[in-house]
């Protein structure tokens, strides 16, 4: 064996030993290849019942996945048999665009997704972080405001030059998070508190 190949094998093995526990931890908390969120932070499609009822009613049939015109709804891949193949949305990959048809609700055969008006959709809630926002660095960015499908009922640029999100209007669709150019995101979808 050449000295160079021996060094490569050594570093490859060392890297494997470092990364393996991290990968096992991510598996343990339920994160699969196409899911970035731990299983306690799952964003369901529009009209979803509260989580316990949703899990009880959802057939995992995939109708909402197949009929989503934005390809925002995906089947969850994780080790938890209660959650696997249930539909979810990852706003980092593809947000819900609150499409005109709201097809996902109408093709759900079980009632796990209820039909609601667009303004009554509550997937999550956008939370703004002014500390990482480009506006703090005097960059005139307004992607989150400009791309919101709900508009001024959900988010505005205030007269004080600050991004304001309105709980009553935000659907939690994730378009603002997807459009935000900062890393980490200066606006991101969070689960709705249980009290709401």
C-alpha positions as CSV (number, residue, x, y, z in Angstrom):
1,X,0.0,0.0,0.0
2,X,1.4,3.4,-0.9
3,X,1.9,6.0,1.8
4,X,-0.5,8.4,0.1
5,X,-3.3,5.8,-0.1
6,X,-2.6,4.9,3.6
7,X,-3.0,8.6,4.6
8,X,-6.3,8.9,2.6
9,X,-7.7,5.8,4.3
10,X,-6.7,7.1,7.7
11,X,-8.5,10.4,7.2
12,X,-11.5,8.7,5.6
13,X,-11.8,6.4,8.6
14,X,-11.3,9.4,11.0
15,X,-14.0,11.4,9.3
16,X,-16.4,8.4,9.4
17,X,-15.8,8.1,13.2
18,X,-16.7,11.8,13.6
19,X,-19.7,12.0,11.3
20,X,-21.3,8.6,12.3
21,X,-22.6,9.7,15.8
22,X,-24.0,12.9,14.2
23,X,-25.9,10.9,11.6
24,X,-27.2,8.4,14.2
25,X,-28.4,11.4,16.3
26,X,-30.3,12.8,13.3
27,X,-31.9,9.4,12.6
28,X,-32.9,9.1,16.3
29,X,-34.7,12.4,16.3
30,X,-36.6,11.3,13.1
31,X,-34.8,13.3,10.4
32,X,-34.7,11.5,7.1
33,X,-33.0,12.4,3.8
34,X,-35.8,14.7,2.7
35,X,-36.7,16.2,6.1
36,X,-34.8,19.0,7.8
37,X,-37.0,19.4,10.8
38,X,-37.2,17.2,13.9
39,X,-40.5,15.3,14.1
40,X,-41.9,17.7,16.7
41,X,-41.8,20.5,14.1
42,X,-43.9,19.4,11.1
43,X,-45.7,21.8,8.9
44,X,-48.9,20.2,7.6
45,X,-50.8,21.2,4.4
46,X,-53.5,23.9,4.4
47,X,-56.6,23.0,6.3
48,X,-54.9,20.3,8.4
49,X,-56.7,19.3,11.6
50,X,-54.9,19.6,14.9
51,X,-52.0,17.0,14.9
52,X,-53.6,14.2,17.0
53,X,-56.8,14.3,14.9
54,X,-54.8,14.7,11.7
55,X,-52.8,11.6,12.4
56,X,-55.9,9.6,13.2
57,X,-57.7,10.6,10.1
58,X,-55.0,10.8,7.4
59,X,-55.0,7.8,5.1
60,X,-51.4,8.5,3.8
61,X,-53.0,8.2,0.4
62,X,-50.8,10.8,-1.3
63,X,-53.7,12.7,-3.0
64,X,-52.6,16.0,-1.6
65,X,-49.0,15.3,-2.6
66,X,-50.0,14.5,-6.2
67,X,-52.4,17.4,-6.6
68,X,-50.3,20.2,-5.2
69,X,-49.5,22.5,-8.1
70,X,-46.4,23.9,-6.4
71,X,-45.0,20.5,-5.4
72,X,-44.9,21.9,-1.9
73,X,-46.5,18.9,-0.2
74,X,-44.2,15.9,0.3
75,X,-44.6,12.5,2.1
76,X,-42.6,12.5,5.4
77,X,-39.8,10.0,5.5
78,X,-38.8,9.1,9.1
79,X,-38.6,6.1,11.4
80,X,-41.7,6.8,13.3
81,X,-44.5,4.6,11.9
82,X,-47.2,7.0,13.1
83,X,-45.7,9.8,11.0
84,X,-44.1,8.1,8.0
85,X,-45.7,9.1,4.6
86,X,-47.9,11.7,6.2
87,X,-47.9,14.9,4.1
88,X,-45.8,17.9,5.2
89,X,-44.3,21.1,3.9
90,X,-40.7,22.2,4.1
91,X,-40.7,25.9,3.5
92,X,-36.9,25.8,2.9
93,X,-37.4,23.4,-0.1
94,X,-40.7,24.6,-1.5
95,X,-43.3,26.7,0.3
96,X,-47.0,26.5,0.0
97,X,-48.0,29.3,-2.4
98,X,-51.7,29.5,-1.3
99,X,-52.7,28.6,-4.8
100,X,-56.1,29.6,-6.2
101,X,-57.4,26.1,-6.3
102,X,-56.4,25.0,-2.8
103,X,-56.6,21.5,-4.4
104,X,-55.0,19.6,-1.5
105,X,-58.1,20.3,0.7
106,X,-60.6,19.2,-1.9
107,X,-58.9,15.9,-2.8
108,X,-58.5,14.7,0.8
109,X,-60.9,11.7,1.2
110,X,-60.6,11.4,4.9
111,X,-61.2,14.9,6.2
112,X,-57.7,15.2,7.6
113,X,-57.5,18.4,5.5
114,X,-60.6,20.6,5.9
115,X,-61.7,23.1,3.4
116,X,-61.0,26.7,4.6
117,X,-60.7,30.1,3.0
118,X,-57.2,31.1,2.0
119,X,-57.1,33.8,4.7
120,X,-58.0,31.2,7.4
121,X,-55.1,28.9,6.6
122,X,-52.7,28.5,9.5
123,X,-49.7,26.3,8.6
124,X,-47.4,28.1,11.0
125,X,-46.4,31.6,11.8
126,X,-43.6,33.8,10.3
127,X,-41.3,35.2,12.9
128,X,-39.0,38.0,11.9
129,X,-35.4,38.5,13.2
130,X,-34.2,42.1,12.7
131,X,-30.7,41.2,13.9
132,X,-29.9,39.2,10.8
133,X,-32.0,41.2,8.3
134,X,-30.2,43.0,5.5
135,X,-32.1,46.1,6.4
136,X,-30.0,46.4,9.5
137,X,-27.0,46.7,7.2
138,X,-28.8,49.5,5.2
139,X,-29.6,47.2,2.4
140,X,-33.1,48.0,1.0
141,X,-34.3,44.4,0.9
142,X,-38.1,43.7,1.0
143,X,-38.3,40.2,-0.6
144,X,-40.4,38.9,2.3
145,X,-43.0,41.6,2.0
146,X,-43.0,41.6,-1.8
147,X,-43.5,37.9,-2.3
148,X,-46.2,37.2,0.4
149,X,-49.3,35.8,-1.3
150,X,-51.5,37.3,1.4
151,X,-50.0,40.8,1.2
152,X,-50.6,43.6,3.7
153,X,-53.0,41.6,5.8
154,X,-50.0,39.4,6.8
155,X,-46.8,41.5,6.5
156,X,-45.8,45.1,5.9
157,X,-42.7,47.3,5.8
158,X,-43.7,49.8,8.5
159,X,-43.1,53.6,8.5
160,X,-40.3,52.9,10.9
161,X,-38.6,50.8,8.2
162,X,-39.2,47.5,10.1
163,X,-40.8,44.3,8.9
164,X,-44.1,43.7,10.8
165,X,-45.8,40.3,10.6
166,X,-49.5,40.2,11.7
167,X,-50.5,37.0,13.5
168,X,-54.0,37.4,12.4
169,X,-53.2,37.5,8.7
170,X,-50.1,35.2,8.4
171,X,-50.9,31.8,7.0
172,X,-47.4,30.4,7.7
173,X,-47.1,29.4,4.0
174,X,-43.3,29.9,4.1
175,X,-43.0,32.0,0.9
176,X,-41.3,34.8,2.9
177,X,-38.8,32.3,4.4
178,X,-38.1,30.8,1.0
179,X,-37.5,34.3,-0.5
180,X,-35.3,35.6,2.3
181,X,-31.7,35.9,1.0
182,X,-29.9,35.8,4.4
183,X,-28.3,32.7,6.0
184,X,-29.6,32.1,8.6
185,X,-33.0,33.3,7.4
186,X,-34.2,36.5,8.9
187,X,-37.8,35.4,8.7
188,X,-38.8,31.8,9.2
189,X,-41.9,29.8,9.9
190,X,-42.4,28.6,13.5
191,X,-45.1,26.2,14.8
192,X,-48.2,28.0,16.1
193,X,-48.3,27.9,19.9
194,X,-50.7,25.3,21.2
195,X,-52.7,28.0,23.0
196,X,-53.7,29.4,19.6
